[in-house]
Amino acid sequence: MPIHQSETFPEDPDLLPPARRRRARRILAPLDVDERSLFLDQIARRASPSFDFFLFSATAGLVMGIGLLFDTPALLILGAIFAPVMAPITGIALGTVVGSARHFLRSLAGFLIGSLLVFSGGLVTGLVGGMLISSGVLLKLSQAHYYAQISWSGFLVLAIGAGLTMAAMSSNERNAAAPSVALAYELYLPLAVAGFGFASRQPHLWPDGLVVFAVHLASGVLISIIVLAFLGFRPLTLFGYTLSGTIILAGIILLIGVSGAGAVIGGKIGLPTPIPSATLTLTPSLSPTLTPIPPSKTPTPTLTRTYTPTPTRTFTPTSTPVIQIVAAPDTEGILLRAEPGGAIIKSYLNGIPMEILPDDFLLDGVLWQHVIAPDGIEGWILQSLLATPTITP
């Protein structure tokens, strides 16, 4: 009798019958080893960072930094839209699950390079903000301080974004760009805040934003591992179990820190600063008591004569100028010069009085005298042409 051969399944899912194609789409994970390996290779290729990943990461960091500088939430959302698909996060989770150290380190290194570009974008805008602050411009920076804090709402957005991104990356029919915006918003924005705070030297932005980024990164990888576990993938090697346990342990520690029992709370890093409320306290008041005051003696004033000195006039001596008259024996007058033997200033007739100044000068054996004429002009004349006036009673 003829033996019926087993039915073969084509490798192309489009060649399957409609019923089996719908059944294959409903399966969370491939069943056999070959399809499982093909599934893992497909996610690994999609999770590998490319040049576009680094380019859009730098653009997202710069746009987010500008949004922090102008304190505009719309620019922050635009920066998350510019961000690339957070495929390396799924690659880190996949490398952890399958136990591939090479794929784990490649995805982690690619994501850290992209994160460094985002940090640099915040650094550039932080330098501009620092110069504005030093010049007296008041920056609000409320958005920067908000995203430097760990909040349950942000953690919820991160969990939804990481879970949907991992689920979309595991299916060819789903686009991971939309859920990746939420994941990039919670991963890249605290990192841009850290770069902005580091450059502008604003308190509570650095390293608080870096702590929030580390918490969100560990949480995003942990959530992606959990999604892969629901898809039917478990660690296959000792490395996968060890790394998964390490990430889960780190996630538990971070969860304890967020809940208020860890060093993150104690150091007040990445957490909102509580605002103290005024507490009314009753202060007892002392009631006044009447104390009798003994009468005091009133002093009797005594008249005392005071001596007032009589002011005396003080005379200030003034020097009497020395006066000589012009007496030229051979001419009718003299010539007043600017300096001994120098240029002629003016001429004066005999008998004109001259005020004698204390300085004189000897030039070529001739003595010159420094004088002031009656019209106030200073100059030099020969001393031999001056004579002392004779007082007539």
C-alpha positions as CSV (number, residue, x, y, z in Angstrom):
1,M,0.0,0.0,0.0
2,P,1.3,3.5,-0.7
3,I,2.7,5.4,2.3
4,H,1.5,8.9,2.6
5,Q,4.4,11.3,2.9
6,S,4.4,13.9,5.7
7,E,3.1,17.3,4.7
8,T,5.9,19.9,4.2
9,F,5.4,23.6,5.1
10,P,6.7,26.3,2.9
11,E,9.2,28.7,4.4
12,D,7.3,31.7,3.1
13,P,4.3,32.5,5.4
14,D,2.4,34.0,2.5
15,L,2.3,30.6,0.8
16,L,0.6,29.0,3.8
17,P,-3.1,28.3,3.6
18,P,-5.3,31.0,5.0
19,A,-6.3,29.0,8.1
20,R,-2.7,28.1,9.0
21,R,-1.6,31.6,8.3
22,R,-4.1,33.0,10.8
23,R,-3.1,30.3,13.3
24,A,0.6,31.2,12.9
25,R,-0.2,34.9,13.5
26,R,-1.9,34.0,16.8
27,I,1.1,32.0,18.1
28,L,3.1,34.1,20.5
29,A,6.4,32.3,19.7
30,P,7.5,29.9,17.0
31,L,7.2,26.2,17.9
32,D,10.1,24.4,16.3
33,V,13.8,25.1,16.6
34,D,14.3,26.4,13.1
35,E,11.5,28.9,13.3
36,R,12.7,29.9,16.8
37,S,16.2,30.6,15.4
38,L,14.8,32.5,12.5
39,F,12.7,34.6,14.8
40,L,15.7,35.5,17.0
41,D,17.8,36.4,14.0
42,Q,15.1,38.6,12.7
43,I,14.8,40.5,16.0
44,A,18.6,40.7,16.3
45,R,18.9,42.3,12.8
46,R,16.2,44.9,13.6
47,A,17.7,45.7,17.0
48,S,21.2,46.4,15.7
49,P,22.0,50.2,15.8
50,S,22.8,51.8,12.5
51,F,24.0,55.2,11.4
52,D,20.5,56.6,11.4
53,F,20.1,55.6,15.0
54,F,23.1,57.8,16.0
55,L,22.1,60.7,13.7
56,F,18.5,60.9,15.0
57,S,19.8,60.5,18.6
58,A,22.0,63.6,18.2
59,T,19.0,65.5,16.6
60,A,16.7,64.5,19.4
61,G,19.2,65.5,22.1
62,L,19.6,69.0,20.5
63,V,15.9,69.5,20.1
64,M,15.2,68.4,23.7
65,G,18.0,70.7,25.0
66,I,16.4,73.7,23.2
67,G,13.0,72.7,24.7
68,L,14.6,72.7,28.2
69,L,16.3,76.1,27.5
70,F,13.0,77.7,26.5
71,D,11.0,75.6,29.0
72,T,8.6,74.4,26.2
73,P,6.9,71.0,26.5
74,A,6.1,71.0,22.8
75,L,9.7,71.0,21.9
76,L,10.4,68.1,24.3
77,I,7.7,66.0,22.6
78,L,9.2,67.0,19.2
79,G,12.6,65.8,20.4
80,A,11.1,62.4,21.3
81,I,9.5,62.2,17.9
82,F,12.9,62.9,16.3
83,A,14.4,60.1,18.4
84,P,15.1,56.8,16.6
85,V,13.4,53.5,17.4
86,M,14.7,52.2,20.7
87,A,15.7,48.9,19.0
88,P,19.0,48.5,21.1
89,I,16.9,48.2,24.2
90,T,15.2,45.1,22.7
91,G,18.6,44.0,21.6
92,I,20.0,44.2,25.1
93,A,17.0,42.2,26.4
94,L,17.4,39.6,23.6
95,G,21.1,39.2,24.2
96,T,20.3,38.6,27.9
97,V,17.7,36.0,27.1
98,V,19.5,34.0,24.5
99,G,22.8,34.3,26.4
100,S,24.7,36.0,23.6
101,A,27.4,38.2,25.1
102,R,28.4,39.5,21.7
103,H,24.9,40.7,20.8
104,F,24.3,42.0,24.3
105,L,27.5,44.1,24.3
106,R,27.0,45.3,20.7
107,S,23.5,46.6,21.5
108,L,24.6,48.1,24.8
109,A,27.5,49.9,23.2
110,G,25.4,51.2,20.4
111,F,22.8,52.5,22.8
112,L,25.4,54.1,25.1
113,I,26.9,55.9,22.1
114,G,23.5,57.3,21.1
115,S,22.9,58.3,24.7
116,L,26.2,60.1,24.7
117,L,25.1,62.1,21.7
118,V,21.8,63.0,23.5
119,F,23.9,64.1,26.5
120,S,26.0,66.3,24.2
121,G,22.9,68.0,22.8
122,G,21.9,68.9,26.3
123,L,25.4,70.0,27.0
124,V,25.5,72.5,24.1
125,T,22.2,74.1,25.1
126,G,23.3,74.1,28.7
127,L,26.3,76.2,27.8
128,V,24.0,78.7,26.2
129,G,21.8,78.7,29.3
130,G,24.7,79.2,31.6
131,M,25.9,82.3,29.6
132,L,22.3,83.7,29.7
133,I,22.1,83.1,33.5
134,S,25.5,84.7,34.1
135,S,24.4,87.8,32.1
136,G,21.4,88.3,34.3
137,V,18.7,86.5,32.2
138,L,16.2,84.6,34.4
139,L,15.4,81.1,33.0
140,K,12.4,79.3,34.3
141,L,13.6,75.7,33.8
142,S,10.5,74.1,35.4
143,Q,10.5,71.3,32.8
144,A,14.1,70.5,33.4
145,H,13.6,70.2,37.2
146,Y,10.4,68.1,36.6
147,Y,12.2,65.5,34.4
148,A,15.1,65.3,36.8
149,Q,12.8,63.5,39.3
150,I,11.5,60.0,39.4
151,S,7.7,59.8,39.2
152,W,5.2,56.9,39.0
153,S,3.6,58.5,35.9
154,G,6.9,58.6,34.1
155,F,7.6,55.0,35.1
156,L,4.1,53.9,33.8
157,V,4.8,55.6,30.4
158,L,8.2,53.9,30.3
159,A,6.6,50.4,31.1
160,I,4.0,50.8,28.4
161,G,6.5,52.1,25.8
162,A,9.0,49.3,26.5
163,G,6.4,46.5,26.5
164,L,4.8,47.7,23.2
165,T,8.2,48.3,21.6
166,M,9.3,44.8,22.4
167,A,6.1,43.3,21.2
168,A,6.2,45.3,17.9
169,M,9.9,44.4,17.3
170,S,9.0,40.7,17.6
171,S,6.4,41.0,14.8
172,N,6.9,41.9,11.2
173,E,3.4,43.2,10.9
174,R,3.8,45.9,13.6
175,N,5.6,49.2,13.5
176,A,7.6,49.9,16.6
177,A,8.0,53.7,15.9
178,A,4.9,54.8,17.7
179,P,5.5,53.0,21.1
180,S,9.2,53.8,20.8
181,V,8.4,57.6,21.1
182,A,7.1,57.0,24.7
183,L,10.3,54.9,25.5
184,A,12.6,57.6,24.0
185,Y,10.7,60.3,25.9
186,E,11.5,58.6,29.3
187,L,15.0,57.5,28.4
188,Y,16.5,60.4,26.4
189,L,14.8,63.4,28.2
190,P,16.4,62.8,31.7
191,L,19.8,62.4,29.9
192,A,19.4,65.7,28.1
193,V,18.4,67.3,31.4
194,A,21.7,65.9,32.9
195,G,23.8,67.4,30.1
196,F,22.0,70.7,30.4
197,G,22.5,70.8,34.2
198,F,26.2,69.8,33.9
199,A,26.9,72.7,31.5
200,S,24.7,75.4,33.1
201,R,25.8,74.4,36.7
202,Q,22.2,74.5,37.8
203,P,21.5,72.5,41.1
204,H,19.4,69.3,41.1
205,L,19.8,68.7,37.4
206,W,23.2,66.9,37.4
207,P,23.5,64.1,38.4
208,D,19.8,63.8,39.2
209,G,18.9,63.4,35.5
210,L,21.6,60.8,35.1
211,V,20.2,58.8,38.0
212,V,16.7,58.9,36.5
213,F,18.2,57.8,33.1
214,A,19.9,54.8,34.8
215,V,16.7,53.8,36.6
216,H,14.6,54.0,33.4
217,L,17.2,52.1,31.4
218,A,17.3,49.2,33.8
219,S,13.6,49.2,34.1
220,G,13.1,49.3,30.3
221,V,15.4,46.3,29.8
222,L,13.7,44.4,32.6
223,I,10.3,45.0,31.1
224,S,11.5,43.9,27.7
225,I,12.9,40.6,29.2
226,I,9.5,40.0,30.8
227,V,7.7,40.5,27.5
228,L,10.1,38.0,25.9
229,A,9.3,35.6,28.6
230,F,5.6,35.9,27.9
231,L,6.5,35.3,24.2
232,G,7.9,31.9,25.3
233,F,11.7,32.7,25.4
234,R,13.8,31.7,28.4
235,P,17.5,32.0,29.0
236,L,19.3,29.1,27.3
237,T,22.8,29.5,28.8
238,L,24.4,30.2,32.2
239,F,25.3,33.7,31.0
240,G,21.7,34.4,30.2
241,Y,20.5,33.2,33.6
242,T,23.3,35.2,35.4
243,L,22.7,38.4,33.4
244,S,18.9,38.1,33.7
245,G,19.2,37.6,37.5
246,T,21.5,40.6,37.7
247,I,19.1,42.8,35.8
248,I,16.1,41.6,37.8
249,L,18.1,42.2,41.1
250,A,19.0,45.7,39.9
251,G,15.4,46.3,39.0
252,I,14.2,45.2,42.5
253,I,16.8,47.4,44.1
254,L,15.8,50.4,42.0
255,L,12.2,49.7,42.8
256,I,12.9,49.7,46.5
257,G,14.8,53.0,46.0
258,V,11.9,54.6,44.2
259,S,9.5,53.3,46.9
260,G,11.3,55.3,49.6
261,A,13.6,52.8,51.4
262,G,16.8,53.1,49.4
263,A,19.8,55.4,49.1
264,V,18.1,57.3,46.3
265,I,15.6,58.7,48.8
266,G,18.2,59.2,51.5
267,G,20.4,61.2,49.2
268,K,17.4,63.1,47.7
269,I,18.7,62.3,44.2
270,G,16.3,62.3,41.3
271,L,13.3,62.7,43.7
272,P,11.0,65.7,44.2
273,T,12.0,68.0,47.0
274,P,9.3,68.1,49.6
275,I,7.9,71.5,50.4
276,P,7.7,72.1,54.2
277,S,4.3,73.2,55.5
278,A,3.9,75.6,58.3
279,T,2.8,74.1,61.6
280,L,1.1,76.3,64.1
281,T,2.5,75.9,67.6
282,L,1.0,77.6,70.7
283,T,3.5,79.6,72.7
284,P,2.4,80.2,76.4
285,S,2.4,83.9,77.3
286,L,3.3,85.2,80.7
287,S,0.6,87.2,82.5
288,P,1.9,90.5,84.0
289,T,2.1,90.9,87.8
290,L,2.1,94.2,89.6
291,T,5.3,94.8,91.6
292,P,5.4,97.9,93.9
293,I,8.2,100.2,93.1
294,P,9.7,102.1,96.1
295,P,9.9,105.9,95.8
296,S,13.2,107.3,94.7
297,K,14.7,110.5,95.9
298,T,14.5,113.5,93.5
299,P,17.9,115.2,93.1
300,T,18.1,118.9,93.8
301,P,19.8,120.8,90.9
302,T,22.9,122.9,91.9
303,L,23.8,126.1,90.0
304,T,27.4,126.1,88.8
305,R,29.0,129.1,87.1
306,T,30.8,128.3,83.8
307,Y,33.6,130.4,82.4
308,T,33.4,131.4,78.7
309,P,36.7,132.5,77.2
310,T,36.8,135.6,75.2
311,P,37.9,135.0,71.6
312,T,41.0,136.9,70.5
313,R,41.7,138.0,67.0
314,T,44.6,136.4,65.2
315,F,46.6,138.4,62.7
316,T,48.1,136.6,59.7
317,P,51.3,138.3,58.5
318,T,51.5,139.0,54.8
319,S,54.8,139.5,52.9
320,T,55.4,143.0,51.5
321,P,56.5,142.9,47.9
322,V,59.8,144.5,46.9
323,I,59.3,147.3,44.4
324,Q,61.9,148.9,42.2
325,I,61.5,151.3,39.3
326,V,62.9,151.3,35.8
327,A,66.0,153.5,35.6
328,A,67.8,153.2,32.3
329,P,70.5,155.9,32.1
330,D,71.1,155.8,28.3
331,T,67.5,155.2,27.1
332,E,64.0,156.3,27.9
333,G,63.0,152.8,29.0
334,I,63.7,149.1,29.0
335,L,62.6,145.9,27.2
336,L,60.9,143.1,29.1
337,R,62.0,139.7,27.8
338,A,60.4,136.3,28.2
339,E,63.7,134.8,29.5
340,P,67.2,136.1,30.2
341,G,68.5,137.3,26.8
342,G,65.3,135.9,25.1
343,A,62.4,137.2,23.1
344,I,61.1,140.7,23.8
345,I,57.6,140.8,25.4
346,K,57.0,144.5,25.9
347,S,58.8,147.8,26.6
348,Y,58.3,150.1,29.7
349,L,59.4,153.7,30.3
350,N,61.7,154.9,33.0
351,G,60.0,155.4,36.4
352,I,57.6,152.4,36.0
353,P,57.5,150.4,39.2
354,M,58.4,146.7,38.9
355,E,57.7,144.0,41.5
356,I,60.9,142.1,42.2
357,L,60.6,138.3,42.3
358,P,63.1,136.3,44.4
359,D,64.8,134.5,41.5
360,D,67.5,135.9,39.3
361,F,69.9,134.5,36.6
362,L,73.5,135.2,35.6
363,L,74.0,135.0,31.8
364,D,77.4,135.9,30.2
365,G,78.5,137.9,33.3
366,V,75.3,139.9,33.2
367,L,72.7,139.5,36.0
368,W,69.0,139.3,34.9
369,Q,66.2,139.9,37.4
370,H,62.7,138.2,37.3
371,V,60.0,140.9,37.7
372,I,56.2,141.5,37.4
373,A,55.1,144.6,35.5
374,P,52.2,146.8,36.8
375,D,50.0,145.2,34.1
376,G,50.7,141.7,35.5
377,I,53.1,140.5,32.8
378,E,56.1,138.5,34.1
379,G,59.5,138.7,32.4
380,W,63.2,139.4,32.8
381,I,65.2,142.6,32.7
382,L,68.7,143.6,33.5
383,Q,69.2,144.2,37.2
384,S,71.4,147.2,36.4
385,L,68.4,149.0,34.9
386,L,66.4,148.8,38.2
387,A,66.7,151.3,41.0
388,T,65.3,151.5,44.5
389,P,62.7,154.4,44.7
390,T,63.5,157.3,47.1
391,I,60.7,158.0,49.5
392,T,60.0,161.8,49.7
393,P,58.4,163.0,52.9
